[in-house]
Amino acid sequence: MIFQLVRRFTQTLLVLFGVSVATFLTMHWAPGHPLQANPELRLDPTAVERWLQLRNLDQPLPAQYLSWLSRMLRGDFGQSLLYNRPVIELIRERLPSTLLLTVTAFLIGLFLALVVGIYVAKKQNSWVDRMVQVYSLAGISVPGYWLGIVLIICFAYRFPLFSAVGMRTPGDGSLPDILQHMVLPLIVMVFHNFAYYVRHVRSAVLNVLNLDFVRAAKARGLTDKQVMLWHVLPNSAIPIVTIAALSLPVLFTGAMMAEQVFAWPGIGRFIVTSTMARDYPVIMTVNLYTAALVAIANFLADVLYLFIDPRLRVKA
Amino acid sequence: MRRLLPLLCLLILILSGCHGYKEHGAGQESELHVAAIAGPVTLNPIFVRDSASAEVASLLHASLLITDPDTLEPMPHLVSSWDVLGDNLTYIFTLQENAYWTDGVSITAEDAAFTMRVICHPDYTGWLFLPLRYVAGAQEYKENHQSLFADGLIEGIEVLGEKTFSVTLKEPYAPFLSLLTFPLLPAHLLSAVEVGQLEAHEYSLKLPVSSGPYLLAEWDADEYVHVKANPDFFLGKPEIDHIYYRFIPNVETQVIELLAGKLDLIPTAVKVEDVKLLQTDPQIKIYTNPRLVYDYIAINTNKDSPLQDRRVRQALATLVNRREIVDNVLLGYADPLYGPLLPLHFAYDESLQAETVDLAAARELLVAAGYNNLQLNLIFNAGNLVRENVALLLKEQAAKIGIEIQLSLLEWEAFLAAVNEGDYELAILGRGVEADPDLSYHWHSESLGNALGYKNEEVDLLLEQASRLTTQRERTFLYRQAQKKILEDIPAIWLYSRQAIHAATATLEKFRPHPESVFFNVHEWTLKGGEGSQ
């Protein structure tokens, strides 16, 4: 067990190192640099040169990478080239508003998916089941961008019930104000989340429902409720946990689309802007932290499996 | 589920009642909500490199001079008056008597001298050195100044009194005044800061002290900049008390918010397709004004290709139907352009207006150049529908005379890289120009901004001559001559100059956008009945 953990940890470190090198190289080989002159503005090439010098961006790539690595290992993720502020500070400012949205959407989506998924699995091939199937296909295929605009037109313009822009009204920012700003982005995100999760919950439950031990449990005279809670759910948990754990990194990188459409001040928009602006330190940090989250999420899922499934414990 | 439904309805009702938009009645402070695609990255006016930062800077800072929105002639602003000494080399400027920093300290000639020293300092990385390089001693200061601070003296800049200073140039340079449109930095706060540290200094983020019509109240990283009227602004306290500059990256959302009455102004970049919809709403007014930008097709003559033959370039130039582009693609919100001088420039030549689409002549030119048919490649950037349409129109026209144009749609950064490396035959580009018609920056062979690598000694000579003259009549004559020579060489095909389209609430009055700045007269704007957003 300990050996396995150590092995996984070393693997994770190697992966993170690989990700940082790959990100660094792609970023620097991609066309453009952070002060790429927009031809519509006048620029001063000598100022660009001095700007790069002052930020050590005129150094050869290996030297730049090593200096980034050594600073990163000491906990210094550098300054954003665009905003001239520490990267960590910029991320910290934007993370709470993103988490507020993504975690809420995740919890609502998962809860709905569990309730509905189990229900339709029991009623396989009923009209409710068919409707959920159709919906779930639609939910995955409908572009969130389009749905967002439709919702804005309906509920922020035609019937102005909710706000469509930002996280709060300028000058306000009370809890009810924030909540009513959350409604539309949440609907878009849950519409998609729920559609995605419900498929998995339904198929996981269905798979177990058809197994012999469930029939045996029923034969022993257990009620439907007992069968569901004691036998079906624990055994269908593994795929559900996998899906949930894999969603973890997305919670932190945000919902780029919803943030873009609803002008939500989160990390997703920040990542897009920084990538467009070739803000190297930000991109490096964000990629590294996303990679770390993916690794952590996988690791957590593995640990959870051990708890949920006694068979895996025996094998380990 | 049946039990949940009423609960859900209740929740929706409660939340929808939570609209935070304040109702404005008489006597309450007025608010204006302005849309922006992105937020600013710096509030320091001399490090501005993007349009959002420039717009916010124009709310917060007063520039030395401004240009007239119609004639683009230099006009007094923070500088209340100036004299030019006989040799056209020395300018004596006087600052507004009642101009104060927002902390109550008087804005002085020393602030002006300090700001110009920062701009000329070797560690300064903004874009403003170009206009100041004509000042005597500026180049030497940039090359030889040792200290990390903007101290010492520049030969041509002299503080004469509390409110007066003089600037002496190396040689007469006519456009000089029209380039003094940058704001000042407060010397009393920043003179002890190393110039290399200035861009990342707290001042750029918090802006404790400024000089403009508005002062910073709050800058929320990704939501909005809130500014409030500066009671001590030297032209009087602005009429509108609060302006919220709100970052809404999605233009469709902006339009819907304006229609819903939650925004008051979408400046500059309303899409031509949206104008019709917005015009149907009596609560919304559309404003347009010409700008100092144009789009053109760059022709790469530095690469070995048929385009090195002038006749091939001319054949291409005779294919382009600018009227059609302006009327059908830009729905009339642009001026067709036939040369590098814009209609806003005093030297603009109206006689160039004649459209010259002639397929037969184009074909003849091509054959005369020895080509029966040929292939050319045209690059343009993704996401600009107008340019995409222009590319398609050109391809269609060119096919008629036997030129096959291959279109490559490139991502913005890849597009810029291809342009900078000269890796193209034809490219659709945009360009911003200065208020003064001086063509040197883009067309003088030794200019840093001559991105096309254009070289014509006669043009160089004309441009040098013109910038030393002072009367508009003489300069007009020379610039038109230079333009004629440039047009004969066909280094590019000029297309159109797009207008700025603004959509504002009908309650907004005295809104008068400037070709270079939407907030040009923001201190005069009023909201009818003192009402703002609801």
Interface residues (C-beta under 8 A of the other chain):
Chain A: A30 P31 G32 L35 Q36 A37 N38 P39 E40 L41 R42 L43 D44 P45 T46 A47 V48 R50 W51 L54 Q79 L82 Y83 N84 R85 L90 E93 R94 I149 I152 I153 A156 Y157 P160 L161 F162 S163 A164 V165 G166 M167 R168 T169 P170 G171 D172 S174 P176 D177 L179 Q180 V183 Q260 V261 F262 A263 P265 G266 R269 F270 T273 M276 R278
Chain B: I12 I14 L15 S16 C18 H19 G20 Y21 K22 H33 A38 V41 T42 R49 P122 D123 Y124 T125 G126 W127 F129 L130 G196 E199 A200 S204 L205 D220 A221 D222 E223 Y224 H226 Y244 R246 F247 I248 P249 N250 E252 T253 I256 E257 L259 A260 K262 V293 E411 W412 E413 A414 L416 A417 A418 V419 N420 L429 G430 R431 G432 E434 Y441 L448 G449 A451
